[in-house]
């Protein structure tokens, strides 16, 4: 297992969204309390027999010891859930790209991407990811002003990464310390056939 630092994620509202940014920008944020700020994102890459795959993407909220894990729930909305909705803790990926971003960043992107050329947003994401590609695995830290020319009163970014073996429904877990405060948020891309609590805390 190799650990890669993907940089700092800006969370101006503290509301974290994990989603496929090319297909599901309207994903609801998780129902967890994170203090607004900047937090490191770490990527855990599994070295398999003949390839490298992203096993986990982690937002490190604090360095306190994690004593328990729970599935991440999304914030409730006014729409009644159906049998076709993803289960709590899971988010769908169609494009083989996942991401972490603030809910405000997602809102800005939803407002601006219809004004861009049809392929400009995907091209920016894939272009940045190719530049960061190492040993068959790609990721990117995109500043929306520099990468897309979207101006905002705040510095906003999203961190994107290839998801395990591609499209799927991936669970996210929240680590808590002894006082019940969030320490880490981890998306599991089902690369390793291990019980989740084997994740290095």
C-alpha positions in Angstrom: 0.0 0.0 0.0 1.4 3.4 -1.0 0.1 6.7 0.5 -0.1 9.8 -1.7 -0.8 13.3 -0.5 -3.4 14.9 -2.9 -3.1 18.4 -1.3 -5.5 20.5 0.8 -9.2 20.6 0.3 -11.0 23.9 0.9 -14.2 23.5 3.0 -15.6 27.0 3.5 -18.9 25.6 4.8 -17.6 22.4 6.4 -20.2 20.4 4.4 -18.4 17.6 2.6 -19.6 16.1 -0.7 -18.3 12.9 -2.1 -19.5 12.2 -5.7 -18.8 11.5 -9.3 -18.2 15.1 -10.4 -18.9 14.4 -14.0 -22.3 12.8 -13.5 -23.7 13.5 -10.0 -22.7 17.0 -8.9 -26.1 17.4 -7.2 -25.2 14.7 -4.6 -26.2 15.8 -1.1 -23.4 16.5 1.5 -22.8 14.2 4.4 -24.6 14.8 7.6 -21.5 15.3 9.7 -20.1 18.3 11.5 -16.7 19.5 10.2 -15.3 22.9 11.2 -14.8 25.1 8.1 -11.2 25.2 7.0 -8.5 23.4 4.9 -7.9 19.7 5.3 -5.5 17.3 3.7 -6.7 14.5 1.4 -4.7 11.3 1.4 -4.9 8.6 -1.3 -4.1 5.0 -0.4 -3.0 3.1 -3.5 -2.9 -0.7 -3.5 0.0 -2.3 -5.4 -1.5 -5.4 -6.9 0.2 -8.1 -8.9 0.4 -6.2 -12.2 -1.3 -2.9 -11.6 -2.0 0.0 -9.1 -5.5 0.8 -7.9 -6.9 3.4 -5.5 -8.2 1.5 -2.5 -9.2 4.4 -0.2 -9.5 8.2 -0.4 -9.3 9.9 3.0 -10.1 13.4 4.3 -8.1 13.9 7.5 -10.1 16.2 9.7 -7.9 15.7 12.9 -5.0 13.6 14.1 -6.8 12.4 17.1 -7.0 8.6 17.4 -10.0 7.1 15.7 -11.8 4.8 18.2 -14.9 3.8 16.1 -16.2 4.0 12.5 -19.8 4.6 11.2 -21.3 4.7 7.8 -21.6 8.2 6.4 -25.2 9.4 5.9 -26.2 12.2 3.5 -28.3 15.1 4.6 -32.0 14.5 4.4 -33.9 16.3 1.7 -37.6 16.7 0.9 -37.7 13.9 -1.7 -39.0 10.5 -0.5 -36.4 7.8 -0.9 -37.1 4.9 -3.3 -35.7 1.5 -3.8 -33.5 2.9 -6.6 -31.7 5.4 -4.3 -28.2 4.4 -3.2 -27.9 3.1 0.4 -26.6 5.5 3.1 -22.9 5.6 3.0 -22.7 4.8 -0.7 -22.4 7.1 -3.8 -22.7 6.1 -7.4 -19.8 6.5 -9.9 -20.4 6.2 -13.6 -17.4 8.0 -15.1 -14.7 6.1 -13.0 -13.9 9.4 -11.3 -14.7 10.2 -7.7 -14.2 13.4 -5.8 -14.2 15.3 -2.5 -15.5 18.9 -2.5 -17.4 21.4 -0.3 -21.1 21.7 -0.9 -20.6 25.4 -1.8 -18.1 24.4 -4.5 -20.6 21.9 -5.9 -23.2 24.6 -6.0 -20.9 27.0 -7.9 -20.0 24.2 -10.4 -23.7 23.4 -10.9 -24.4 27.1 -11.7 -21.4 27.6 -14.0 -20.9 24.3 -15.9 -24.0 24.8 -18.1 -22.3 28.0 -19.3 -19.2 26.2 -20.3 -18.6 24.4 -23.6 -20.0 20.8 -23.5 -16.7 19.1 -22.9 -14.8 21.8 -21.0 -15.4 20.5 -17.5 -14.6 16.9 -18.3 -11.6 18.0 -20.3 -10.2 20.0 -17.4 -10.6 17.2 -15.0 -9.1 14.5 -17.2 -6.3 16.8 -18.3 -5.3 17.6 -14.7 -5.6 13.9 -13.8 -3.3 12.9 -16.7 -0.7 15.3 -15.5 -0.7 13.7 -12.0 -0.8 10.1 -13.3 1.8 7.8 -11.7 2.1 4.1 -12.4 -1.3 3.7 -13.9 -3.2 5.7 -11.3 -4.5 9.3 -11.8 -5.7 12.1 -9.5 -6.0 15.9 -9.5 -6.4 18.9 -7.2 -8.3 21.5 -9.3 -8.7 25.1 -8.3 -11.9 26.1 -10.1 -10.5 29.6 -10.9 -7.3 28.4 -12.5 -8.7 25.3 -14.1 -12.1 26.5 -15.3 -11.9 30.3 -15.1 -14.7 30.4 -12.6 -14.3 33.4 -10.3 -15.5 33.3 -6.8 -15.0 35.4 -3.7 -13.3 32.4 -2.1 -10.6 29.9 -3.1 -12.5 26.8 -4.1 -11.2 23.4 -5.3 -12.2 19.8 -5.7 -9.9 16.8 -5.5 -10.6 14.1 -8.0 -9.3 10.5 -8.3 -9.8 7.3 -10.2 -12.2 5.0 -8.3 -10.9 1.4 -7.7 -11.8 -0.7 -10.8 -14.1 2.0 -12.3 -17.8 2.5 -12.1 -19.7 1.3 -9.0 -21.4 2.1 -5.8 -18.8 3.0 -3.1 -19.3 3.3 0.6 -17.9 6.2 2.7 -17.1 5.8 6.4 -16.6 8.4 9.2 -14.0 8.0 11.9 -14.8 9.3 15.4 -12.6 10.0 18.4 -13.4 9.3 22.0 -15.6 12.4 22.3 -17.6 11.6 19.1 -15.8 14.2 17.0 -15.0 13.5 13.3 -11.4 12.5 12.7 -11.4 11.1 9.2 -13.8 10.5 6.3 -12.8 7.6 4.1 -14.3 6.3 0.8 -13.7 2.6 0.2 -13.3 1.6 -3.4 -13.6 -2.2 -2.8 -10.1 -3.0 -4.1 -9.1 -5.0 -1.0 -11.1 -7.9 0.2 -10.7 -6.9 3.8 -13.0 -5.9 6.7 -13.1 -2.1 6.7 -11.7 -1.7 10.2 -8.4 -3.0 8.8 -8.0 0.6 7.4 -4.8 2.2 8.9 -6.1 4.7 11.4 
